[in-house]
Amino acid sequence: MNFHEKITPDERFLLSAVLILSLFALAALTVSVRSGYLAHLDHSLLSGFHKIKTPLLDHFFSSVTWLGSLWVLLPLYLVLVLFLSHQDGTVERLMGIGFFGAIITTYTIKFMMERKRPHFYGVISELPLDPAFPSAHTTQIIAFTLLLWIILYTGPGVMNIVMTVALAAIAASVVLSRMYLQVHYPTDVAAGALIAIIWASIAILTVKSGGTG
């Protein structure tokens, strides 16, 4: 999809399908976590991350994980809106709906679920005080990079490929860091990713269906 072009019926159908499937997946995942069905999977995957622990990876993931923090992303959000704003307010509305909608949803579910943080292995960095499910760092970095990609992507080309790979690498590094650092279960991360996808879809459908762009 080209952000600067009007949304097509096929794109609207695809986004609607992604939104519905992601909502069902998030609901199923939440119920499974609440019921403890995926506890063994969570433990096994965290054990795998613990086995690959090295000082170099400790330093890398402890550093890169901050890219998913609101202390970093909120200033970047303000800069993005300032420099990429359109006269019709499309960028502001897309980022506002998608980014902040994802954040609010994540923290609402967090304090409804009140899932404790992992306790199988010692954490490598400081253990956050808020509940674990979903992972806010995951939601925030995926929502931010995905929305930024949607705004900047203009079609096939070397620069667009480089941008896509760079944004995907940043998001993946932050997501992996949350599990490597033993501060989130894999299911926390999965839920955060689904919330980001849900709100990115809602933002595009809301903004682009209005005929702007």
Secondary structure in CASP SS format (residue, H / E / C, confidence):
PFRMAT SS
TARGET T0000
AUTHOR 0000-0000-0000
METHOD secondary structure of the structure
MODEL  1
M C 1.00
N C 1.00
F C 1.00
H C 1.00
E C 1.00
K C 1.00
I C 1.00
T C 1.00
P H 1.00
D H 1.00
E H 1.00
R H 1.00
F H 1.00
L H 1.00
L H 1.00
S H 1.00
A H 1.00
V H 1.00
L H 1.00
I H 1.00
L H 1.00
S H 1.00
L H 1.00
F H 1.00
A H 1.00
L H 1.00
A H 1.00
A H 1.00
L H 1.00
T H 1.00
V H 1.00
S H 1.00
V H 1.00
R H 1.00
S H 1.00
G C 1.00
Y C 1.00
L C 1.00
A H 1.00
H H 1.00
L H 1.00
D H 1.00
H H 1.00
S H 1.00
L H 1.00
L H 1.00
S H 1.00
G H 1.00
F H 1.00
H H 1.00
K H 1.00
I C 1.00
K C 1.00
T C 1.00
P H 1.00
L H 1.00
L H 1.00
D H 1.00
H H 1.00
F H 1.00
F H 1.00
S H 1.00
S H 1.00
V H 1.00
T H 1.00
W H 1.00
L H 1.00
G H 1.00
S C 1.00
L H 1.00
W H 1.00
V H 1.00
L H 1.00
L H 1.00
P H 1.00
L H 1.00
Y H 1.00
L H 1.00
V H 1.00
L H 1.00
V H 1.00
L H 1.00
F H 1.00
L H 1.00
S C 1.00
H C 1.00
Q C 1.00
D C 1.00
G C 1.00
T H 1.00
V H 1.00
E H 1.00
R H 1.00
L H 1.00
M H 1.00
G H 1.00
I H 1.00
G H 1.00
F H 1.00
F H 1.00
G H 1.00
A H 1.00
I H 1.00
I H 1.00
T H 1.00
T H 1.00
Y H 1.00
T H 1.00
I H 1.00
K H 1.00
F H 1.00
M H 1.00
M H 1.00
E C 1.00
R C 1.00
K C 1.00
R C 1.00
P C 1.00
H C 1.00
F C 1.00
Y C 1.00
G C 1.00
V C 1.00
I C 1.00
S C 1.00
E C 1.00
L C 1.00
P C 1.00
L C 1.00
D C 1.00
P C 1.00
A C 1.00
F C 1.00
P C 1.00
S C 1.00
A H 1.00
H H 1.00
T H 1.00
T H 1.00
Q H 1.00
I H 1.00
I H 1.00
A H 1.00
F H 1.00
T H 1.00
L H 1.00
L H 1.00
L H 1.00
W H 1.00
I H 1.00
I H 1.00
L H 1.00
Y C 1.00
T C 1.00
G C 1.00
P C 1.00
G C 1.00
V H 1.00
M H 1.00
N H 1.00
I H 1.00
V H 1.00
M H 1.00
T H 1.00
V H 1.00
A H 1.00
L H 1.00
A H 1.00
A H 1.00
I H 1.00
A H 1.00
A H 1.00
S H 1.00
V H 1.00
V H 1.00
L H 1.00
S H 1.00
R H 1.00
M H 1.00
Y H 1.00
L C 1.00
Q C 1.00
V C 1.00
H C 1.00
Y C 1.00
P H 1.00
T H 1.00
D H 1.00
V H 1.00
A H 1.00
A H 1.00
G H 1.00
A H 1.00
L H 1.00
I H 1.00
A H 1.00
I H 1.00
I H 1.00
W H 1.00
A H 1.00
S H 1.00
I H 1.00
A H 1.00
I H 1.00
L H 1.00
T H 1.00
V H 1.00
K H 1.00
S C 1.00
G C 1.00
G C 1.00
T C 1.00
G C 1.00
END
